[in-house]
Amino acid sequence: MATEVEGVVSQHFDMLNHLVWRKPSGRHNGCCKESLRRYFPQTEHILFAESRKPVPFAYDAILSYLEGERLKAGISRKAIDKACGCQMSGHWFGRSQFSFPSEQHYNTMNALFGYTLKPYLELQGEYRYIREQSNKARRTFNVTKHTPYTNVWDFKAVAFYEGKHPCEKPLDLMEHIITASSMPGDLVLDTFVGSGSTALACMKTGRRFVGCEMGESEFDGAVVRIENNM
Ligand SMILES: C[S@@+](CC[C@H](N)C(=O)[O-])C[C@H]1O[C@@H](n2cnc3c(N)ncnc32)[C@H](O)[C@@H]1O
């Protein structure tokens, strides 16, 4: 069960999503509904997790700029909170829960400092650039409005053919997983190779691949099929 695997994975990684792969066609369409004693599975589950590395703070340049301007102007954080009507200065001028101010709050601060700050859009551009670079360095994540970006994915299951691996995953699903979470040239590990769909998706998308499979002889046909595609 995916929930049992999730329990084990979450002991070592930070769980980000429990994704549901919904299959439009499959045995659920043809099964005898009246004889069912529980709901027929139409989905498979994909666990999305990241390693528990501490994330280095990336916004020192922004923080020291804002703090430097605040000190030069001689304005206390308390005065900033009062002028902005909120208790956010700890976030704008502190590392632990840093957040970038809104345009309205920034302009209020700027007036308080005597209009010494850079234009809002300029500093916001620097902030966004740093955020993008830091997110990329931390963990690749590329999705668009044209690819699945929610936790429900619709991909057709692989149709039956002679020698098909019983659990063969569709190539377009594997390509989505790989392109969303890696860059060309990255190394992908699949310790349950099966038919080799991950290896094939890596070849198609320019990733390197390492895999293990203990059942090669049992699924000879499926493995040969992948080699032929190479
Ligand atoms: C769910 S299938 C993988 C399907 C694969 N993703 C595909 O698209 O074809 C799991 C595969 O892992 C293999 N396997 C199971 N336990 C293994 C182990 N301890 N070491 C290596 N392979 C293993 C099985 O033989 C089976 O082919």
The ligand as an SDF file (V2000), in Angstrom:
LIG
                    3D

 27 29  0  0  0  0  0  0  0  0999 V2000
    6.5680   -2.2160  -10.2790 C   0  0  0  0  0  0  0  0  0  0  0  0
    7.7690   -3.0120  -11.2160 S   0  0  0  0  0  0  0  0  0  0  0  0
    8.5920   -1.7240  -12.0010 C   0  0  0  0  0  0  0  0  0  0  0  0
    7.9280   -1.3180  -13.2470 C   0  0  0  0  0  0  0  0  0  0  0  0
    8.7210   -0.3360  -14.0470 C   0  0  0  0  0  0  0  0  0  0  0  0
    8.6850    0.9880  -13.4430 N   0  0  0  0  0  0  0  0  0  0  0  0
    8.2000   -0.2880  -15.4750 C   0  0  0  0  0  0  0  0  0  0  0  0
    7.7130    0.7690  -15.9190 O   0  0  0  0  0  0  0  0  0  0  0  0
    8.2560   -1.2920  -16.1350 O   0  0  0  0  0  0  0  0  0  0  0  0
    8.9190   -3.4970  -10.0070 C   0  0  0  0  0  0  0  0  0  0  0  0
   10.1070   -4.2490  -10.5440 C   0  0  0  0  0  0  0  0  0  0  0  0
   11.0770   -4.3040   -9.5100 O   0  0  0  0  0  0  0  0  0  0  0  0
   11.7050   -5.5670   -9.5130 C   0  0  0  0  0  0  0  0  0  0  0  0
   12.2200   -5.7640   -8.1500 N   0  0  0  0  0  0  0  0  0  0  0  0
   11.4970   -6.0380   -7.0220 C   0  0  0  0  0  0  0  0  0  0  0  0
   12.3030   -6.1250   -5.9610 N   0  0  0  0  0  0  0  0  0  0  0  0
   13.5640   -5.8610   -6.4040 C   0  0  0  0  0  0  0  0  0  0  0  0
   14.8380   -5.7960   -5.7870 C   0  0  0  0  0  0  0  0  0  0  0  0
   14.9720   -5.9990   -4.4880 N   0  0  0  0  0  0  0  0  0  0  0  0
   15.9120   -5.5080   -6.5370 N   0  0  0  0  0  0  0  0  0  0  0  0
   15.7700   -5.2850   -7.8770 C   0  0  0  0  0  0  0  0  0  0  0  0
   14.5940   -5.3350   -8.5230 N   0  0  0  0  0  0  0  0  0  0  0  0
   13.5080   -5.6250   -7.8040 C   0  0  0  0  0  0  0  0  0  0  0  0
   10.6300   -6.5260   -9.9330 C   0  0  0  0  0  0  0  0  0  0  0  0
   11.1950   -7.6580  -10.5490 O   0  0  0  0  0  0  0  0  0  0  0  0
    9.8090   -5.7030  -10.9170 C   0  0  0  0  0  0  0  0  0  0  0  0
   10.2320   -5.9130  -12.2410 O   0  0  0  0  0  0  0  0  0  0  0  0
  1  2  1  0
  2  3  1  0
  2 10  1  0
  3  4  1  0
  4  5  1  0
  5  6  1  0
  5  7  1  0
  7  8  2  0
  7  9  1  0
 10 11  1  0
 11 12  1  0
 11 26  1  0
 12 13  1  0
 13 14  1  0
 13 24  1  0
 14 15  1  0
 14 23  1  0
 15 16  2  0
 16 17  1  0
 17 18  1  0
 17 23  2  0
 18 19  1  0
 18 20  2  0
 20 21  1  0
 21 22  2  0
 22 23  1  0
 24 25  1  0
 24 26  1  0
 26 27  1  0
M  CHG  2   2   1   9  -1
M  END
$$$$
